[in-house]
Every structure is written in C-alpha cells, then in structure tokens.
Amino acid sequence: MCWLQYLIPGAGTAADIPIQSLLAALILAAINGQASLRGMWLWARAHSDWLTRHLPFHRNRIPALETFRTLLCRLD
C-alpha cells in the first residue's frame, strides 16, 4: 500500500505524518457531531488511545491543532 506522507515545514524528516491519518481523524470527528476544526481536534485528542491504535500517527500521538490547520490550508 502506498502511503502519502505529509511533511510539516520546519520540523525535519522525523515529522512525517500520513495524510490519511489526519483526514480520517477529521472525518470521524465530523461523523460524531463536531463542526469546527477545533472541535474535531478536541474530539481526536479525547479519543487518541483508539485513534493511535488503529491509525499510523507519528510518535503514536495526535498532532497539534496547527498541524491539522496547515494540512487543510494546503489542501485548499
């Protein structure tokens, strides 16, 4: 399977985060009633144990809110 990697500017190559994991977390949060980016991020943080067990995240933790914001701005 080919994983697209999302490199966070200025963080170096150690910060490769699969774009699919970020988008999946946002979609799951939206399905669960979150309408704002901050709400989606807070939902992801609250469910980080499950998300990091089932989705590949860098260092097995949910990225910062700014990482999600940067991703969405670059997709636009």
matplotlib code that plots the C-alpha trace (Angstrom):
import matplotlib.pyplot as plt

x = [0.0, 1.3, 1.1, 1.2, 3.4, 2.7, 5.9, 5.4, 7.5, 10.5, 10.1, 12.5, 12.0, 11.2, 7.8, 6.3, 2.7, 0.4, -2.1, -4.7, -4.5, -5.1, -8.0, -9.5, -9.4, -11.2, -13.9, -14.5, -14.9, -17.3, -19.4, -19.5, -21.0, -18.0, -18.5, -15.4, -11.8, -11.1, -14.0, -12.7, -9.2, -10.5, -12.5, -9.4, -7.5, -10.2, -10.2, -6.4, -6.0, -8.3, -7.1, -3.4, -4.0, -5.8, -4.2, -0.5, 0.4, 3.9, 5.1, 1.6, 0.0, -2.5, -0.7, -1.2, -4.2, -1.9, -0.8, -4.5, -5.0, -1.8, -2.9, -6.4, -4.9, -2.5, -5.3, -7.4]
y = [0.0, 3.4, 6.0, 9.6, 11.4, 14.9, 16.7, 19.5, 22.5, 23.2, 20.0, 17.9, 14.4, 12.9, 14.6, 12.6, 12.2, 10.1, 12.4, 9.6, 9.5, 13.2, 13.2, 10.0, 11.6, 14.7, 12.6, 10.5, 13.6, 15.2, 12.0, 12.2, 15.7, 18.0, 21.0, 23.2, 22.3, 22.9, 20.7, 17.9, 18.3, 18.1, 15.0, 13.4, 14.2, 12.7, 9.5, 9.4, 5.9, 4.4, 6.5, 5.9, 2.2, 2.0, 4.8, 5.4, 8.7, 10.0, 9.0, 7.5, 10.8, 13.2, 16.1, 19.7, 21.8, 23.8, 20.7, 20.0, 23.6, 23.6, 20.4, 21.8, 25.1, 23.2, 21.0, 24.1]
z = [0.0, -0.9, 2.0, 1.1, 3.6, 4.9, 5.9, 8.4, 7.3, 9.6, 11.6, 9.6, 8.2, 11.6, 11.5, 8.6, 9.3, 7.0, 5.5, 5.6, 9.4, 9.8, 7.3, 8.9, 12.3, 11.0, 9.2, 12.3, 14.4, 11.9, 11.9, 15.6, 15.5, 15.5, 13.2, 13.8, 13.3, 17.0, 18.0, 15.7, 17.1, 20.7, 19.8, 18.3, 21.5, 23.6, 21.5, 21.0, 22.5, 19.9, 17.0, 17.6, 18.0, 14.6, 12.5, 12.0, 13.7, 14.3, 17.8, 18.4, 19.4, 17.9, 16.2, 17.3, 16.2, 13.9, 12.1, 11.2, 10.2, 8.0, 6.3, 5.4, 4.2, 1.9, 0.5, -0.4]

ax = plt.figure().add_subplot(projection="3d")
ax.plot(x, y, z, "-o")
ax.set_aspect("equal")
plt.show()
